[in-house]
Amino acid sequence: MKCQLALLNLILTAVTFVHTAPISHEEIVENSAKGLHLLQFTEDSDPVWKDDDEELKLMRAGVNFFDVTETYEAEQGLQKARTSGDASVATTFPAPSHQSSVTPLLSKLSVSKMQSDLSSLTAFNNRYYKAQTGADASAWILSTVKSITSGRSDITASYFTHSWVQSSIIVKIAGTATSSPVTILGAHMDSINLSNPTNGRAPGADDDGTGSVNLIDTLRVLVSSGFKPSTPLEFHWYSGEEAGLLGSNAIATSYKSSGIKVKAFMELDMSGYFAPGSKEVFALEADYIDEGLNTFLKQLITTYASIPWAMDIPCGYACSDHASWYKQGYPSSFPYEAVTGDDDPNVHTSSDTTSISGFSWTHSLEFAKIAVAFAYELTA
């Protein structure tokens, strides 16, 4: 999901609705009722209104953006608070130190269970955030994680509802310590076929079925082992990532507005592919991330994974859900399946399946290992 800069520059110079002053509540209500989307293309530019066709053209062109239609007013208030002295929590990340506890858990991760879960997700025609099948996929994930967490009174699993039909999902595991920042692992559940978003076939096996099932199996292993974190731990499955990071932006903005402190966030968005003949690595995103958390992630990979890390080229503005948390001042990170150019070329089409050359469950398993280690090391 890389931004085409020439097209983006054209957008920003040719738009009709450019605002040098804050957009009014009345304008947001009026334009939302018309079905327009308020899109943000860079950190420093004013958001602009686009209709459905214009938005789809941008998505097809690979232009990344935040859809801030429903968060704009809340974010304006948060910006004022930050200007008045609101500061993010400064968090340090010590080197991994729980190898004796974490290593045995890694062997409990199950490729067969991830394969089964992914088969269920890809069976939906698509998981588009406006489609009923997207809502059905969300219901399937919630039912699955509830079955994993049943019997644990310290765990809740629930929808985070939106104005569109597909809900995001949040699993919360309470910490034994009080007033502690939360650690979050996220993935997006939605998929898209850019030729026909609502009705087109979009199995989304890699984008982001792999990240979604990595998190499901990570949760399963931690719960089945009886792990009870000292500090709170959450698992998120986001709606609407493909249409402007809708779900994660709504949740991150809500957390910031509510004063929730976040220790660390890690996104898993595609973990199953690397180009045949290329070097197998964790590609660490270089922008819109916390440098300290990235250093910690490198240490986790060196300690617990079977493949090395490598730095990726900059991902660009709003390229995945980690950007929603970064925008609110929270430490974020994003290990990606391959260095850009060696990643999956079949995303956003009907060909995003596990049968393509280059898809590897062994590769995806490494990301689940790091998810378990990330969760345990930061919350034990």
N, C-alpha and C positions, 0 to 999 in steps of 0.2 A: 504494500500500500504506500507507494511513493508519490510525492507531490510533483506534478509537472509545473515547474516554476514559470515557464513562459505563459501558460494558460492562466495560472494564478495571477500573474501581474496584469494580464488583460482583464481578468475579473475585477480586480481591485481598482483599476483605472476607468472601467466602463460602467460600473454599477450606477443604478439610478438612486437607490436609497442609501446614501452615505450620511452618517450622523456625527456631528462634532459635539453634540450634547447628548445626554442620556435619552434613550428611547422611553417614551411615556407608557404607562400601564395601558392607557386607552388604545394606543397604537398596537401594542402587543395583542390585546384582546381582539381588536378589529382584524388585524392581519392573520392571526391564528384562526379566526372563524372563516377566513377565506382559504385556509389550507396552505398558507405560506409558511416557510421555515426561516428562522433567523440564524444565519450561519456565520461562524467566526473562522477566518482563514489564517490569521497570524496573531501573535500575542498583542501587537501594537496597532492593528487595524480595527476600524469600527466594524461591527457585524452588519450583514446585509440581508435583505429579504430575497428569497428565491422560491419559485413554485416547484411543484413535484417534477415537472419535466426538466427544469434547469438543474435541480438537485441531482437527478439521475444522470444527466450529461456530465456533471462534475465527477460523480462516482465512477462512471465509465472511463473518464479521462485519468483516473487515479489521483484526483485532488483530495487531500485530507482536510477535514474541517470538524469543528464542534458544532452540533446543532444546539443552540442555547435558547431556543424559543421558550422553554419552560423553566430555565434556570437564570435567565439574564438578570431579572430584578434581584434575586437572592445574591447573585454574584456581585452586583453593583454594591450592595450593602456590605458584603465581605471585603471588597476592595477598600471601602471607606474605613472599615475596622482595622485593616492592616495598615493603612496610612496613619491611623491614630495610635499605632503602637502594638497592635496585635502581632505576636510572633509565633512561629511554629516551634514545636518542641525540638530541642537539640538532642539528638540521640546518638550514642556511640554504639558500635557493633563489635564486640569482642570476638576474637578468633574462635572457631568451633572448638568445643570442649566436652561434648557429650558422645564421643564416638562409641563408647561401650554400650550406650543405650540405643543410639540411632542405628548403628550398623546391623544389629539383628532385625530391626524393623524393615530394612530395605529388602531383605529376602522374602518378606511376606507380601510385597507388591505382586500383583497377578496380571500378567499379560492377557491371559484367557478371560479374566473378568473385564479388563478394559476393552478387549475385542468384543465381548458380548454387549457391553454398554454402548460401544460405538455403533454396533449393528442396530441397536434400538434407536439411536439418535438419527442415523442416516436413513432409517426406514421411513421417516417423515418425508413427504414430498419436498418440503423445504422447512426451514426454521425461521423464516422471515418475520420480523417483529410485528408486521401488520396483518399477517396471515393467521388463520385459525390453527394451521399446523404448527406455527411458531408457538402459539399459546399451548397447544397440546404437548409440544416438546418440553415446555417449561413445567407443565403439570407432571410429566414423566420424571423429570429430574427431581422435582420436589418429593414425589412419592418414593423415589429411589433413596434419596438422602434421609428421608424420614424413617425408612425401613432400617437403614444403617444405624441411626442414632436413637431408635426407640429403646426405652428403658434407662436412658441417661437423663436425669432430671436437670443436669447442669447444661444441657444442650437444647437449643431451639432451632427449628428450621421453618422458614416462612417466606412468603412472597414479599417483595418490595414492589408495590403496584405502580403502574404508570397510566397515562391517559390513552395509550395504545393497548392492544390486546395481550401482548406477551409480557408477563411479569418477570422481573429479575428475582433471584433467589439468594437469601442470606442464611447461612448456618452460623450460629454463635455458640462457642464453647466458653463458658464462664471461667475466669481465672480464680485461683484460690487467694490471690492478693487483691487488695482493694485499690481503687483509683489508679489503675495501671493502664498505660497506652495499649491499644489493640494491634495485633499483627494480622494482616489480611493477605490471603492468596486469592487471586481472581482469574477468571476466564470468561469469554463470551459464548453464549449458547446459540446465538442467532447465526443464520447462514443466508446467502443471497446468490441468486443467478442474475447477473447484471443485464441479461437479455430480456428477462421477464421476472422482476423481483417478486411479485405477489404469487404468481402461479407457476413459474418455471421450476424445473427440477434443480435443487441445490442440496445435494447430500451433505456438503460441508464436512467431509471426513477429517480433513486436516485443519480447515479453517472454520470453526475452531473446535471441531469434535474432539481432536486429540487433547487439547488443553482441558476441555470439559471433563473428559474421562480420567485424565491424570489427577484432577482434583477429587473426583469421586473416589478413586482408589486410594489416594492419600488419606482422605477422611476415613475410609473403611479401615485402613491399617491402624491409624491412630486410635480410633474408637475401639476396635477389636482387641487392641493391646492394653486397653484400660488407661491410656494416657490422659492425665488431668493436668492441664497447663497451670503454671503459676500466674501468668498474665493472660488476658483474654485472647482468643484465637478465632478468626472468622474465615469462612469460605464463601466466595461470591461467584454466582453465575449471572452474567449481565445480558440484558436484552438490548437490542438495537445498536450494537457496536458498529455494524456495517453502514449505518445511516447517520454517523456523526457522534459516536460514543455516547449515545443517548442514556442508556441505563447507568453506566459507571459515572457519567457526569452528574446525573441526578442524585446518585447515592453519595458521591464524594462531596457535592455541594451541601447536601443534607447533613452529613457528618460534621462538616466545618461549621455550618450554621448552628448546630446543636452543641458545639464545643467538644466534640469527641476527639480525643487525642489518638493519633496513629503512630505506632512505633516504626512499622515498615510495611510496605506493600510490594507484592511481586505478581506480575501478570504472566500467565501462560497462554500465549496466542500462537498456535501452530508448533507442534513438536515432533511431527512424524516423518519429515522428508529432508533429505539432502541429496543434491544432484549426483547421479552415478559418476564415480571417478573423482569427486571432490573430497576434501578432507572433512571428516566427521567431527564437528565441534558444537559447543554451546556458543552461539553468537550473542555477545552482550551488547545491547543497544547503548549508544554513546551519548545520546541527548535526551533531555527531559527525564533524567534519572538523578538519583542522589549518589554522588561519588563514593561516599563512605559505605553505602549499602552495596554498591557495585564491587567495592573491594572485598566486602564480606562474602558476596556471591562468588567471587573468584576463589576465595578460601574454601567455601563449601564444595565447589566443583572439584578442586584439587584433593580435598579430603574424602569425598564420598562418591564421585563419579568415575566412570571408566574411560571417559573421553575428555579432552582438554577444553579450555575456553579460548575464544578469540574475540577481539573487538570487531564489531560491525561498523559500517559507515553510518553516519547520522540517519536516524529513522525519519525525521521530519516532524512537523507540527501535527499533533492529533493523529498519530499513526496507529495507536492502540490504547487500550484502557488505562495503562499506567499513566498516560498524559493527564487523565482526569484528576488523579491523586496528586500528581506533581503540580498541577495548576493551583491546587488548594494548599500547597506548601508542605505536603506530606512526603516523607522519603519513599521513593519508588524505584523499581527495577524491572527489567524485562529481558530474560534470556530467551533467545529466538532459535528456531530449528537449524538455521544455516546462515552463513554470511550472505548478505543480499547479493543476488545473482545465482546463488546455489540453492535458493529456496524454491518452494513449490510453485510452478507456473500455472497450475490448473485451478487455482482458487477462483471463486465467484462464478463457476461454471458447473455444468452437470458432470464434468470429469473429475471433480474433487472427490476421489474415492481411494480406498486402500489398495486397489489393484494396479495402480500406476507404478512404473519402474521408478525406484527412488524412495518409495514409502517403506518405512522400517519400524516395526514394533520394538525391536531392540533399541533403536535410537530414542523412540518416545519414552521407553521405560527409564532412560537416564534422567529425563525431566521429572518424572514422578519421584525418582530418588531424591532429587534436589528439593522438590516440594516438601517431602517428608522431613528432610534435614532442616530446611528453612523454618518450617513450623516448629519443630522440636527445639532447635538451638535457640530460637528467639523467644520461646515462651516457657521453657522448662524451669 
